[in-house]
Amino acid sequence: MECFDLESFSATARDHAVRPRHHGPLEVFDGHARVTGPCGDTMEFWLLARNGQVEKVSFITDGCGPSLACGSMAACLVEGKRVEDAAGLRQQDILEALGGLPRESEHCALLAANALKAACQDHLNHRRESQGKPSGEKRTCDTCKETDCSASQRKKEESEEEFEDRRKLQSRLCRIKRKIVVLSGKGGVGKSTVAANLAAALMLSGKRVGLLDVDIHGPSIPTMLGLERERIQGSEDGLLPIDIGGLKVMSLGFLLQNQDDAVIWRGPMKMGVIKQFLKDVVWGDLDDLIIDSPPGTGDEPLSVCQLIGQLDGAVIVTTPQKVAAVDVRKSITFCRRLGVPVLGVVENMSGFVCPKCGEVTQILPSGGGPRIAKDMNVPFLGSIPMDPKIAEAGDSGRAMFGQDSDSPMARAMDEIITQIAGPGTAETPPGEGSEGE
């Protein structure tokens, strides 16, 4: 705490920073989450609930005074409340209870709210699982009783090796509830930004999420998440994805010896590595797998659709000008021909956010996204303005987490993600990424 001037804190915030309540892990708990914030601080919450109410709650953090104060106050605010109500605690609720913090420390309240919400969701997930099926039962291709399962019977034209290969692929996929692909008609429209933020928001809401980067020639997800130096490890069960704050990430970028290496592959090789990412990676049980696909309608998105068999939806990203919006038609047509539901169109770089006053000014011609969505009879999910903080955060590897819940970008992403994932999912703002990825 020496790096902070506690004299600038309110009396309440100073008290919680110096003498944090509910500090230290619980030995017995039924909800837990660990989340890393934009400044690199990490916070963990444990909770024990009885009859749907938070009976005990505790936290730890490797952060300084502001993180301690926010974690302590968050725990105090939710003790005795219904778990569902505790999950709805907001950044502003914590700040108001503390009597305010210096503006540069307000993101610590967002970290506390996100971590607490994820712990509550973890408890709710366990409760639903225990009510829905016998303890210890795991749904796999060895226990599945559905006779129409595509992996249950060998096809006449298949060899034994092909059958086992397909069965292994399906055994991975059947443990993933939703598979969503993020597409764009052309490059540089911010597709990876939307994919990373969607995955982050779902993870922060307590869902089990994977992020798969299948952009073979230009994998940008490792850079956006600060994972450029990470390398994939193997296990007896397969390849282990990189885990960042509970989000499981896989990209070809993790397999390159040098980030400057060019991947010069034809279609069959790209199909092979995408199949490996789906079949040999130990994704485990996921609520959502977000797939960041390269621009266009070529080998990679086609391979994803063919291998998965039935995607749950596609999100198509564009920018306002006509040259980009026209390519949205091709992406929508691609989805319709392959039977992939189009969840909607996102218009990125829609206006410029002034870093001084926060006003949004239109630079590019506006309205291309909404017009194309209306013409093609698909939902328009929303517009995301350009913000210098977005590029700064993505370049520094902080794309997963947002710092300003009231920024135009955060509010826009809230609306978009709520439409994709359902009400209540995006109550905590997702992160920031590189605008042109």
VOGUFI-362736 format. One record per residue (C-alpha): x, y, z. Coordinates in Angstrom, 2 decimals. Last residue first. Layout:
<recs>
<rec px="X" py="Y" pz="Z"/>
...
</recs>
This chain:
<recs>
<rec px="-7.70" py="-6.55" pz="-35.54"/>
<rec px="-8.09" py="-2.91" pz="-36.47"/>
<rec px="-9.50" py="-1.53" pz="-33.24"/>
<rec px="-7.15" py="-3.35" pz="-30.91"/>
<rec px="-9.01" py="-4.60" pz="-27.87"/>
<rec px="-10.89" py="-3.38" pz="-24.85"/>
<rec px="-12.61" py="-5.39" pz="-22.22"/>
<rec px="-16.10" py="-6.34" pz="-21.31"/>
<rec px="-18.31" py="-4.27" pz="-19.04"/>
<rec px="-20.08" py="-5.95" pz="-16.14"/>
<rec px="-23.82" py="-6.27" pz="-16.71"/>
<rec px="-23.10" py="-8.17" pz="-19.90"/>
<rec px="-24.74" py="-11.46" pz="-19.10"/>
<rec px="-27.86" py="-10.13" pz="-17.40"/>
<rec px="-30.15" py="-10.45" pz="-20.41"/>
<rec px="-29.11" py="-12.97" pz="-23.12"/>
<rec px="-25.86" py="-13.98" pz="-24.78"/>
<rec px="-26.02" py="-12.28" pz="-28.15"/>
<rec px="-28.41" py="-9.44" pz="-27.33"/>
<rec px="-26.69" py="-8.80" pz="-23.99"/>
<rec px="-23.34" py="-8.83" pz="-25.76"/>
<rec px="-24.32" py="-6.02" pz="-28.11"/>
<rec px="-25.86" py="-3.79" pz="-25.44"/>
<rec px="-22.91" py="-4.17" pz="-23.06"/>
<rec px="-20.46" py="-3.65" pz="-25.94"/>
<rec px="-22.05" py="-0.29" pz="-26.72"/>
<rec px="-21.92" py="0.79" pz="-23.07"/>
<rec px="-18.25" py="-0.20" pz="-22.82"/>
<rec px="-17.34" py="1.65" pz="-26.04"/>
<rec px="-19.19" py="4.79" pz="-24.99"/>
<rec px="-17.28" py="4.79" pz="-21.66"/>
<rec px="-19.30" py="4.44" pz="-18.45"/>
<rec px="-17.79" py="1.15" pz="-17.30"/>
<rec px="-14.29" py="2.56" pz="-17.58"/>
<rec px="-11.49" py="0.05" pz="-16.96"/>
<rec px="-12.32" py="-2.74" pz="-19.33"/>
<rec px="-10.67" py="-6.18" pz="-19.26"/>
<rec px="-9.72" py="-8.74" pz="-21.84"/>
<rec px="-7.77" py="-6.57" pz="-24.26"/>
<rec px="-4.97" py="-5.85" pz="-21.81"/>
<rec px="-2.05" py="-7.02" pz="-23.98"/>
<rec px="-0.35" py="-3.62" pz="-24.33"/>
<rec px="-1.34" py="-3.26" pz="-27.97"/>
<rec px="-4.95" py="-4.12" pz="-27.11"/>
<rec px="-5.20" py="-1.53" pz="-24.33"/>
<rec px="-3.70" py="1.27" pz="-26.42"/>
<rec px="-5.92" py="0.44" pz="-29.39"/>
<rec px="-9.04" py="0.59" pz="-27.24"/>
<rec px="-7.93" py="3.68" pz="-25.32"/>
<rec px="-7.83" py="5.66" pz="-28.57"/>
<rec px="-11.62" py="5.12" pz="-28.87"/>
<rec px="-13.45" py="4.40" pz="-32.11"/>
<rec px="-17.20" py="3.94" pz="-31.57"/>
<rec px="-18.99" py="0.56" pz="-31.40"/>
<rec px="-22.36" py="0.28" pz="-33.15"/>
<rec px="-25.15" py="-2.17" pz="-32.37"/>
<rec px="-26.65" py="-5.65" pz="-32.76"/>
<rec px="-28.39" py="-5.26" pz="-36.11"/>
<rec px="-30.54" py="-8.34" pz="-36.54"/>
<rec px="-30.80" py="-10.04" pz="-39.97"/>
<rec px="-33.19" py="-9.30" pz="-42.84"/>
<rec px="-30.54" py="-8.86" pz="-45.55"/>
<rec px="-31.67" py="-5.33" pz="-46.39"/>
<rec px="-32.12" py="-4.43" pz="-42.71"/>
<rec px="-28.68" py="-5.75" pz="-41.77"/>
<rec px="-27.15" py="-3.96" pz="-44.76"/>
<rec px="-28.74" py="-0.66" pz="-43.74"/>
<rec px="-27.80" py="-1.02" pz="-40.07"/>
<rec px="-24.15" py="-1.71" pz="-40.93"/>
<rec px="-23.71" py="1.08" pz="-43.46"/>
<rec px="-25.23" py="3.72" pz="-41.16"/>
<rec px="-22.37" py="6.17" pz="-40.86"/>
<rec px="-19.92" py="7.65" pz="-43.35"/>
<rec px="-16.56" py="7.67" pz="-41.54"/>
<rec px="-15.65" py="10.51" pz="-39.21"/>
<rec px="-18.73" py="10.83" pz="-36.98"/>
<rec px="-17.87" py="12.57" pz="-33.70"/>
<rec px="-18.52" py="11.02" pz="-30.27"/>
<rec px="-17.97" py="13.43" pz="-27.35"/>
<rec px="-15.77" py="12.13" pz="-24.53"/>
<rec px="-14.41" py="15.59" pz="-23.67"/>
<rec px="-10.66" py="14.99" pz="-23.75"/>
<rec px="-10.15" py="11.60" pz="-25.44"/>
<rec px="-12.71" py="12.51" pz="-28.15"/>
<rec px="-14.56" py="9.31" pz="-29.07"/>
<rec px="-14.61" py="8.83" pz="-32.85"/>
<rec px="-17.67" py="7.57" pz="-34.75"/>
<rec px="-18.73" py="4.07" pz="-35.75"/>
<rec px="-15.42" py="2.24" pz="-35.63"/>
<rec px="-17.28" py="-1.12" pz="-35.45"/>
<rec px="-20.73" py="-1.95" pz="-36.82"/>
<rec px="-21.90" py="-5.29" pz="-35.40"/>
<rec px="-24.24" py="-7.50" pz="-37.45"/>
<rec px="-26.49" py="-10.21" pz="-36.02"/>
<rec px="-27.01" py="-13.69" pz="-34.63"/>
<rec px="-26.78" py="-15.17" pz="-38.12"/>
<rec px="-27.85" py="-18.83" pz="-37.88"/>
<rec px="-25.43" py="-21.18" pz="-39.71"/>
<rec px="-27.10" py="-23.37" pz="-42.35"/>
<rec px="-24.09" py="-23.56" pz="-44.66"/>
<rec px="-25.73" py="-21.63" pz="-47.50"/>
<rec px="-27.18" py="-19.15" pz="-45.01"/>
<rec px="-23.83" py="-18.50" pz="-43.36"/>
<rec px="-22.06" py="-17.81" pz="-46.67"/>
<rec px="-24.90" py="-15.51" pz="-47.76"/>
<rec px="-24.46" py="-13.53" pz="-44.55"/>
<rec px="-20.71" py="-13.31" pz="-45.10"/>
<rec px="-21.17" py="-12.19" pz="-48.71"/>
<rec px="-23.69" py="-9.54" pz="-47.71"/>
<rec px="-21.28" py="-8.23" pz="-45.08"/>
<rec px="-18.86" py="-7.48" pz="-47.92"/>
<rec px="-21.04" py="-4.50" pz="-48.88"/>
<rec px="-20.49" py="-3.02" pz="-45.42"/>
<rec px="-16.74" py="-2.78" pz="-45.89"/>
<rec px="-16.69" py="-0.78" pz="-49.15"/>
<rec px="-19.79" py="1.13" pz="-48.03"/>
<rec px="-18.23" py="2.77" pz="-44.99"/>
<rec px="-19.61" py="2.00" pz="-41.52"/>
<rec px="-17.24" py="-0.78" pz="-40.39"/>
<rec px="-18.14" py="-4.48" pz="-40.31"/>
<rec px="-18.42" py="-7.41" pz="-37.91"/>
<rec px="-20.59" py="-10.50" pz="-38.41"/>
<rec px="-21.64" py="-12.59" pz="-35.39"/>
<rec px="-22.40" py="-16.21" pz="-36.28"/>
<rec px="-24.61" py="-18.74" pz="-34.54"/>
<rec px="-25.10" py="-22.06" pz="-32.82"/>
<rec px="-22.75" py="-23.90" pz="-35.17"/>
<rec px="-23.89" py="-27.31" pz="-36.35"/>
<rec px="-21.41" py="-29.62" pz="-38.06"/>
<rec px="-18.40" py="-28.64" pz="-35.98"/>
<rec px="-15.98" py="-29.88" pz="-38.63"/>
<rec px="-17.79" py="-28.50" pz="-41.67"/>
<rec px="-18.50" py="-25.09" pz="-40.16"/>
<rec px="-14.95" py="-24.67" pz="-38.85"/>
<rec px="-13.45" py="-25.80" pz="-42.15"/>
<rec px="-15.56" py="-23.28" pz="-44.09"/>
<rec px="-14.51" py="-20.51" pz="-41.71"/>
<rec px="-10.84" py="-21.42" pz="-42.30"/>
<rec px="-10.84" py="-22.24" pz="-46.01"/>
<rec px="-12.42" py="-19.10" pz="-47.41"/>
<rec px="-15.41" py="-16.85" pz="-46.70"/>
<rec px="-13.65" py="-13.59" pz="-45.92"/>
<rec px="-11.82" py="-12.32" pz="-42.87"/>
<rec px="-10.09" py="-14.75" pz="-40.48"/>
<rec px="-12.20" py="-16.57" pz="-37.85"/>
<rec px="-12.31" py="-15.87" pz="-34.13"/>
<rec px="-14.25" py="-18.77" pz="-32.64"/>
<rec px="-16.05" py="-18.25" pz="-29.32"/>
<rec px="-16.69" py="-21.51" pz="-27.44"/>
<rec px="-19.45" py="-21.18" pz="-24.86"/>
<rec px="-20.75" py="-23.11" pz="-21.82"/>
<rec px="-17.63" py="-25.23" pz="-21.72"/>
<rec px="-16.87" py="-28.66" pz="-20.23"/>
<rec px="-13.31" py="-29.70" pz="-21.10"/>
<rec px="-11.39" py="-27.83" pz="-23.79"/>
<rec px="-8.58" py="-30.38" pz="-23.86"/>
<rec px="-7.31" py="-29.63" pz="-27.37"/>
<rec px="-6.97" py="-32.67" pz="-29.64"/>
<rec px="-10.23" py="-32.62" pz="-31.59"/>
<rec px="-11.11" py="-28.92" pz="-31.99"/>
<rec px="-7.61" py="-27.46" pz="-32.34"/>
<rec px="-6.53" py="-30.55" pz="-34.28"/>
<rec px="-9.36" py="-30.04" pz="-36.77"/>
<rec px="-8.22" py="-26.45" pz="-37.21"/>
<rec px="-4.67" py="-27.72" pz="-37.81"/>
<rec px="-5.80" py="-30.20" pz="-40.48"/>
<rec px="-8.10" py="-27.82" pz="-42.34"/>
<rec px="-5.21" py="-25.35" pz="-42.60"/>
<rec px="-2.99" py="-28.09" pz="-44.01"/>
<rec px="-5.66" py="-29.11" pz="-46.54"/>
<rec px="-6.20" py="-25.49" pz="-47.70"/>
<rec px="-2.65" py="-24.45" pz="-48.55"/>
<rec px="-0.08" py="-23.24" pz="-46.07"/>
<rec px="2.50" py="-20.47" pz="-45.92"/>
<rec px="2.57" py="-19.45" pz="-42.24"/>
<rec px="4.99" py="-16.52" pz="-42.01"/>
<rec px="7.37" py="-16.46" pz="-39.05"/>
<rec px="7.74" py="-13.06" pz="-37.35"/>
<rec px="6.26" py="-14.36" pz="-34.08"/>
<rec px="9.10" py="-16.87" pz="-33.92"/>
<rec px="8.81" py="-20.47" pz="-32.75"/>
<rec px="5.15" py="-20.54" pz="-33.75"/>
<rec px="2.88" py="-22.89" pz="-31.79"/>
<rec px="1.26" py="-20.32" pz="-29.50"/>
<rec px="0.40" py="-18.15" pz="-32.51"/>
<rec px="-1.64" py="-21.05" pz="-33.87"/>
<rec px="-4.20" py="-20.05" pz="-31.28"/>
<rec px="-5.96" py="-21.58" pz="-28.28"/>
<rec px="-7.43" py="-19.75" pz="-25.26"/>
<rec px="-9.26" py="-21.00" pz="-22.17"/>
<rec px="-10.72" py="-18.15" pz="-20.11"/>
<rec px="-10.55" py="-18.76" pz="-16.35"/>
<rec px="-8.28" py="-15.80" pz="-15.58"/>
<rec px="-6.04" py="-16.65" pz="-18.50"/>
<rec px="-5.77" py="-20.37" pz="-19.25"/>
<rec px="-3.67" py="-21.36" pz="-22.27"/>
<rec px="-5.13" py="-24.45" pz="-23.91"/>
<rec px="-3.75" py="-27.88" pz="-22.97"/>
<rec px="-3.09" py="-30.24" pz="-25.86"/>
<rec px="-4.27" py="-33.83" pz="-25.48"/>
<rec px="-5.48" py="-36.34" pz="-22.88"/>
<rec px="-2.07" py="-37.59" pz="-21.81"/>
<rec px="-0.92" py="-33.99" pz="-21.52"/>
<rec px="0.71" py="-31.43" pz="-23.80"/>
<rec px="1.87" py="-27.87" pz="-23.21"/>
<rec px="1.25" py="-24.94" pz="-25.55"/>
<rec px="3.61" py="-21.98" pz="-25.45"/>
<rec px="3.05" py="-18.50" pz="-24.02"/>
<rec px="5.36" py="-15.68" pz="-25.07"/>
<rec px="2.73" py="-13.77" pz="-27.06"/>
<rec px="0.08" py="-14.07" pz="-24.35"/>
<rec px="-0.69" py="-10.39" pz="-23.68"/>
<rec px="-4.38" py="-10.85" pz="-24.52"/>
<rec px="-4.36" py="-8.75" pz="-27.69"/>
<rec px="-1.03" py="-10.22" pz="-28.79"/>
<rec px="-2.20" py="-13.83" pz="-28.35"/>
<rec px="-5.51" py="-13.02" pz="-30.15"/>
<rec px="-3.81" py="-11.68" pz="-33.28"/>
<rec px="-3.31" py="-14.82" pz="-35.38"/>
<rec px="-2.54" py="-13.57" pz="-38.90"/>
<rec px="-2.02" py="-16.44" pz="-41.35"/>
<rec px="-3.90" py="-19.16" pz="-39.47"/>
<rec px="-6.81" py="-17.04" pz="-38.23"/>
<rec px="-8.40" py="-19.91" pz="-36.33"/>
<rec px="-8.28" py="-18.22" pz="-32.91"/>
<rec px="-10.32" py="-20.27" pz="-30.44"/>
<rec px="-11.64" py="-18.60" pz="-27.28"/>
<rec px="-13.08" py="-20.93" pz="-24.62"/>
<rec px="-15.63" py="-20.03" pz="-21.97"/>
<rec px="-17.02" py="-21.47" pz="-18.74"/>
<rec px="-19.66" py="-18.94" pz="-17.70"/>
<rec px="-19.39" py="-16.82" pz="-14.57"/>
<rec px="-20.45" py="-13.45" pz="-15.99"/>
<rec px="-16.77" py="-12.54" pz="-16.31"/>
<rec px="-16.31" py="-15.44" pz="-18.74"/>
<rec px="-19.18" py="-14.27" pz="-20.94"/>
<rec px="-17.80" py="-10.74" pz="-20.96"/>
<rec px="-14.30" py="-11.95" pz="-21.81"/>
<rec px="-15.45" py="-14.16" pz="-24.70"/>
<rec px="-17.49" py="-11.32" pz="-26.20"/>
<rec px="-14.63" py="-8.89" pz="-25.71"/>
<rec px="-12.11" py="-11.16" pz="-27.42"/>
<rec px="-14.43" py="-11.86" pz="-30.38"/>
<rec px="-15.40" py="-8.19" pz="-30.78"/>
<rec px="-11.77" py="-7.05" pz="-30.79"/>
<rec px="-10.85" py="-9.92" pz="-33.13"/>
<rec px="-13.39" py="-8.66" pz="-35.67"/>
<rec px="-12.15" py="-5.08" pz="-35.52"/>
<rec px="-12.71" py="-4.07" pz="-39.16"/>
<rec px="-9.16" py="-4.59" pz="-40.41"/>
<rec px="-9.88" py="-7.44" pz="-42.78"/>
<rec px="-12.91" py="-7.96" pz="-45.02"/>
<rec px="-16.28" py="-9.70" pz="-44.94"/>
<rec px="-16.03" py="-10.34" pz="-41.21"/>
<rec px="-16.81" py="-13.35" pz="-39.08"/>
<rec px="-17.15" py="-14.25" pz="-35.38"/>
<rec px="-18.12" py="-17.90" pz="-34.85"/>
<rec px="-20.30" py="-19.04" pz="-31.95"/>
<rec px="-20.29" py="-22.58" pz="-30.52"/>
<rec px="-22.68" py="-23.21" pz="-27.64"/>
<rec px="-22.94" py="-26.08" pz="-25.12"/>
<rec px="-19.42" py="-27.48" pz="-25.38"/>
<rec px="-19.11" py="-31.01" pz="-23.93"/>
<rec px="-20.53" py="-32.51" pz="-27.12"/>
<rec px="-17.68" py="-30.93" pz="-29.07"/>
<rec px="-14.90" py="-32.90" pz="-27.40"/>
<rec px="-16.60" py="-36.28" pz="-27.74"/>
<rec px="-17.50" py="-35.30" pz="-31.30"/>
<rec px="-13.84" py="-34.92" pz="-32.28"/>
<rec px="-12.91" py="-38.21" pz="-30.61"/>
<rec px="-15.73" py="-39.99" pz="-32.44"/>
<rec px="-14.63" py="-38.51" pz="-35.76"/>
<rec px="-11.08" py="-39.82" pz="-35.29"/>
<rec px="-12.35" py="-43.19" pz="-34.03"/>
<rec px="-14.54" py="-43.50" pz="-37.14"/>
<rec px="-11.74" py="-42.47" pz="-39.48"/>
<rec px="-9.41" py="-45.06" pz="-37.95"/>
<rec px="-12.01" py="-47.81" pz="-38.20"/>
<rec px="-12.55" py="-46.95" pz="-41.85"/>
<rec px="-15.63" py="-44.99" pz="-42.80"/>
<rec px="-17.82" py="-45.60" pz="-45.86"/>
<rec px="-20.43" py="-47.55" pz="-43.92"/>
<rec px="-20.68" py="-44.98" pz="-41.15"/>
<rec px="-19.76" py="-46.00" pz="-37.61"/>
<rec px="-22.37" py="-45.33" pz="-34.99"/>
<rec px="-22.46" py="-43.31" pz="-31.79"/>
<rec px="-20.54" py="-40.24" pz="-32.95"/>
<rec px="-23.40" py="-38.56" pz="-34.80"/>
<rec px="-25.70" py="-38.97" pz="-31.79"/>
<rec px="-29.04" py="-40.28" pz="-33.02"/>
<rec px="-29.15" py="-43.07" pz="-30.42"/>
<rec px="-28.89" py="-40.65" pz="-27.53"/>
<rec px="-27.75" py="-42.59" pz="-24.48"/>
<rec px="-24.51" py="-40.65" pz="-23.89"/>
<rec px="-22.27" py="-42.40" pz="-21.37"/>
<rec px="-19.19" py="-43.24" pz="-23.47"/>
<rec px="-19.69" py="-40.23" pz="-25.78"/>
<rec px="-19.46" py="-38.01" pz="-22.74"/>
<rec px="-21.90" py="-36.58" pz="-20.21"/>
<rec px="-20.29" py="-36.68" pz="-16.80"/>
<rec px="-22.13" py="-38.19" pz="-13.83"/>
<rec px="-20.35" py="-37.47" pz="-10.54"/>
<rec px="-23.43" py="-36.31" pz="-8.68"/>
<rec px="-26.69" py="-37.39" pz="-10.31"/>
<rec px="-28.21" py="-34.94" pz="-12.81"/>
<rec px="-30.14" py="-31.66" pz="-12.95"/>
<rec px="-30.18" py="-30.57" pz="-9.32"/>
<rec px="-26.45" py="-31.03" pz="-8.81"/>
<rec px="-25.72" py="-29.32" pz="-12.13"/>
<rec px="-27.96" py="-26.37" pz="-11.33"/>
<rec px="-26.30" py="-25.89" pz="-7.94"/>
<rec px="-22.82" py="-26.12" pz="-9.42"/>
<rec px="-23.69" py="-23.46" pz="-12.01"/>
<rec px="-25.22" py="-21.23" pz="-9.33"/>
<rec px="-22.08" py="-21.45" pz="-7.20"/>
<rec px="-19.85" py="-20.62" pz="-10.17"/>
<rec px="-22.17" py="-17.73" pz="-11.00"/>
<rec px="-21.68" py="-16.34" pz="-7.52"/>
<rec px="-17.90" py="-16.64" pz="-7.87"/>
<rec px="-18.03" py="-14.90" pz="-11.27"/>
<rec px="-20.10" py="-12.07" pz="-9.80"/>
<rec px="-17.61" py="-11.62" pz="-6.99"/>
<rec px="-14.68" py="-11.47" pz="-9.40"/>
<rec px="-16.41" py="-8.97" pz="-11.69"/>
<rec px="-17.56" py="-6.71" pz="-8.84"/>
<rec px="-14.09" py="-6.71" pz="-7.26"/>
<rec px="-12.41" py="-5.94" pz="-10.59"/>
<rec px="-14.89" py="-3.12" pz="-11.25"/>
<rec px="-14.14" py="-1.68" pz="-7.81"/>
<rec px="-10.41" py="-1.81" pz="-8.63"/>
<rec px="-11.16" py="0.18" pz="-11.83"/>
<rec px="-11.92" py="3.16" pz="-9.59"/>
<rec px="-8.24" py="3.56" pz="-8.67"/>
<rec px="-7.26" py="6.25" pz="-11.20"/>
<rec px="-10.41" py="8.16" pz="-10.27"/>
<rec px="-9.37" py="8.49" pz="-6.64"/>
<rec px="-11.86" py="6.52" pz="-4.56"/>
<rec px="-15.41" py="7.26" pz="-3.43"/>
<rec px="-17.42" py="7.08" pz="-0.24"/>
<rec px="-16.67" py="3.39" pz="0.13"/>
<rec px="-20.35" py="2.48" pz="-0.20"/>
<rec px="-20.66" py="4.68" pz="-3.31"/>
<rec px="-17.61" py="3.05" pz="-4.92"/>
<rec px="-18.90" py="-0.45" pz="-4.21"/>
<rec px="-22.37" py="0.23" pz="-5.62"/>
<rec px="-20.81" py="1.96" pz="-8.66"/>
<rec px="-18.86" py="-1.18" pz="-9.59"/>
<rec px="-22.07" py="-3.17" pz="-9.49"/>
<rec px="-23.41" py="-5.98" pz="-7.31"/>
<rec px="-25.74" py="-8.14" pz="-9.42"/>
<rec px="-24.14" py="-11.44" pz="-8.44"/>
<rec px="-24.99" py="-10.66" pz="-4.82"/>
<rec px="-28.66" py="-10.41" pz="-5.79"/>
<rec px="-28.60" py="-13.86" pz="-7.38"/>
<rec px="-26.79" py="-15.28" pz="-4.34"/>
<rec px="-29.48" py="-13.92" pz="-2.05"/>
<rec px="-28.00" py="-11.54" pz="0.51"/>
<rec px="-26.57" py="-12.40" pz="3.92"/>
<rec px="-23.11" py="-11.08" pz="3.11"/>
<rec px="-23.32" py="-9.13" pz="-0.15"/>
<rec px="-22.25" py="-5.63" pz="0.92"/>
<rec px="-19.51" py="-6.78" pz="3.31"/>
<rec px="-17.81" py="-8.86" pz="0.62"/>
<rec px="-17.87" py="-5.97" pz="-1.84"/>
<rec px="-16.48" py="-3.62" pz="0.83"/>
<rec px="-13.50" py="-5.86" pz="1.53"/>
<rec px="-12.74" py="-6.45" pz="-2.14"/>
<rec px="-12.93" py="-2.71" pz="-2.86"/>
<rec px="-10.72" py="-1.70" pz="0.07"/>
<rec px="-8.11" py="-4.37" pz="-0.65"/>
<rec px="-8.01" py="-3.45" pz="-4.33"/>
<rec px="-7.63" py="0.25" pz="-3.50"/>
<rec px="-4.86" py="-0.42" pz="-0.96"/>
<rec px="-2.56" py="-2.59" pz="-3.05"/>
<rec px="-3.23" py="-5.59" pz="-5.28"/>
<rec px="-2.34" py="-9.26" pz="-4.78"/>
<rec px="-5.93" py="-9.89" pz="-3.76"/>
<rec px="-7.79" py="-12.17" pz="-1.36"/>
<rec px="-11.50" py="-12.62" pz="-0.78"/>
<rec px="-14.14" py="-13.93" pz="1.60"/>
<rec px="-17.84" py="-14.76" pz="1.76"/>
<rec px="-19.95" py="-16.68" pz="4.27"/>
<rec px="-23.70" py="-17.29" pz="4.51"/>
<rec px="-24.63" py="-15.95" pz="1.07"/>
<rec px="-28.29" py="-16.89" pz="0.66"/>
<rec px="-29.91" py="-19.56" pz="-1.55"/>
<rec px="-30.83" py="-21.86" pz="1.31"/>
<rec px="-27.21" py="-21.84" pz="2.49"/>
<rec px="-24.39" py="-20.30" pz="0.51"/>
<rec px="-20.63" py="-20.47" pz="0.97"/>
<rec px="-18.53" py="-17.97" pz="-0.92"/>
<rec px="-14.96" py="-17.63" pz="-2.14"/>
<rec px="-13.60" py="-14.65" pz="-4.04"/>
<rec px="-10.26" py="-14.17" pz="-5.75"/>
<rec px="-8.69" py="-10.93" pz="-6.98"/>
<rec px="-5.76" py="-10.36" pz="-9.34"/>
<rec px="-4.08" py="-7.05" pz="-10.06"/>
<rec px="-2.54" py="-6.66" pz="-13.54"/>
<rec px="-3.75" py="-3.10" pz="-14.10"/>
<rec px="-6.66" py="-4.23" pz="-16.29"/>
<rec px="-7.93" py="-6.82" pz="-13.79"/>
<rec px="-7.23" py="-10.52" pz="-13.23"/>
<rec px="-10.12" py="-12.72" pz="-12.08"/>
<rec px="-10.24" py="-15.74" pz="-9.74"/>
<rec px="-13.56" py="-17.40" pz="-8.97"/>
<rec px="-15.08" py="-19.60" pz="-6.26"/>
<rec px="-18.50" py="-20.88" pz="-5.18"/>
<rec px="-19.35" py="-23.82" pz="-2.93"/>
<rec px="-17.04" py="-23.10" pz="0.00"/>
<rec px="-15.34" py="-24.80" pz="2.94"/>
<rec px="-11.78" py="-23.72" pz="3.81"/>
<rec px="-12.59" py="-20.11" pz="3.01"/>
<rec px="-9.78" py="-17.96" pz="1.63"/>
<rec px="-8.44" py="-14.82" pz="3.35"/>
<rec px="-9.90" py="-11.36" pz="4.03"/>
<rec px="-13.54" py="-11.07" pz="5.09"/>
<rec px="-12.89" py="-7.49" pz="6.27"/>
<rec px="-9.91" py="-5.40" pz="5.19"/>
<rec px="-8.21" py="-3.36" pz="7.95"/>
<rec px="-5.90" py="-0.84" pz="6.20"/>
<rec px="-7.78" py="-0.68" pz="2.90"/>
<rec px="-11.19" py="-1.01" pz="4.57"/>
<rec px="-10.42" py="1.89" pz="6.95"/>
<rec px="-9.02" py="4.07" pz="4.16"/>
<rec px="-12.15" py="3.50" pz="2.06"/>
<rec px="-14.37" py="4.50" pz="5.00"/>
<rec px="-12.34" py="7.63" pz="5.81"/>
<rec px="-12.39" py="8.69" pz="2.17"/>
<rec px="-9.17" py="8.12" pz="0.28"/>
<rec px="-6.71" py="10.90" pz="-0.68"/>
<rec px="-4.89" py="10.40" pz="2.63"/>
<rec px="-4.26" py="6.82" pz="1.55"/>
<rec px="-1.62" py="8.03" pz="-0.86"/>
<rec px="-0.85" py="4.86" pz="-2.75"/>
<rec px="2.48" py="3.17" pz="-3.56"/>
<rec px="3.02" py="2.25" pz="0.12"/>
<rec px="0.00" py="0.00" pz="0.00"/>
</recs>
